[in-house]
Amino acid sequence: MLQVLRNATYTKLFSAQVIALLGTGLLTVALGLLAFDVAGDAAGSVLGTALTIKMVAYVGVAPLIAAVVDRLPKKAVLVTADLIRLAIALMLPFVTDAWQIYVLVFVLQSASATFTPAFQSLIPSVLPEPDEYTRALSLSRLAYDLEALLSPTIAAALLTAISYNNLFVGTAIGFACSALLVLFTALPAHPNDGPALPFWQRLPLGAKVFARTPTLRFLMLTNIVVAAGTAIVLVNSVVYARGVFSLGEEALALALACYGIGSLIVALNVPWLVGKLGVIRTMITGATVIVVGLIAAVIITAVATSSGAGWFVLLGTWVLLGMGTSLVNTPSSRLLADASTPANRNLVYTAQFALSHACFLITYPIAGWLGAINLTGAALALLVIGAVAGIVAVAFAWSQLLSRPTSTAASAVEADSKA
């Protein structure tokens, strides 16, 4: 996996990603403490609204901005997005009202919705060889998972010596370092493939590629399954830890850590798995694992006791869900790279960014609202139904792919036909 770091361009870009991720992790902790300072006991409502605004920016704003900046130099887009995030991070310590948090979060997440797909769409041009790209995807997933585990620990250590407002400064430093690394990296030139399309033709282009490409329709279906599994972990882990099993606050951290550990285990092995199974089969395996994990969670909810035995089964289930999520998400960008060209790649990656988060806009409320009124079982049942419907549709889409090896899916299923 680490072989890809021999590529100097990719090494700088990966370093920029890791540093920005650490800054974002500090921001998450600091934002929660800021919300409590501003709103007191209503901090949960403020954070819930901020997360909703984040998703709205990801789903609604990302395609618009991508269409606007698509013909601009990639370096300028990435650096500008980082500088905007830096500026917002430095403004947040001066917030006094909840509405100010909402405005600043909207701007910051709009910048992130610009940076992330633009960054992701750049990597296939830096690492055009499929095996190297797969290793880069695994390394990127590893970085995300390690950030989720390490950032809260780093933040907790820093808070023993500094006030939480200084965490925003750490966030700003992270974005500044990311911008500098991108600025001093030699990036591939923007493809010159003729006259630029008008804005209104660029805007739906990514969605159109999804609609006409079998492998991307398959990817969209797996997004539904992933969203169902992720929602029950991120939204209802606290319900299980504190409510169902009556455990302490540290139990929530342990549950989320188990989910991250499952993802880490897979991320380390994805290049080998893709080499053995191919991209499509690896993703189908992951979707199946997620459905099995959700069904296990339903059983745990039905028979849970405070004896402690059920708690360890839940932790194992969370590991399973983390593994399934990583099996789907880590190699999925191979499908995006195969189905796009250098000219439309940013728009295709942005479409996936928006469509995948649109699934979360459905599953998060299901898990959250029903869980909030002690209907975790009902929330699980709905998510399982959605995930099962998704896996059935995934299986059908796979059969369609195998029957059309000469279509645009050919490059994605080539490895599957050899397995």
Summary of the structure (lengths in Angstrom):
residues: 419
radius of gyration: 21.0
end to end distance: 21.5
largest distance: 67.6
contacts: 1498
relative contact order: 0.13
helix: 85%
strand: 0%
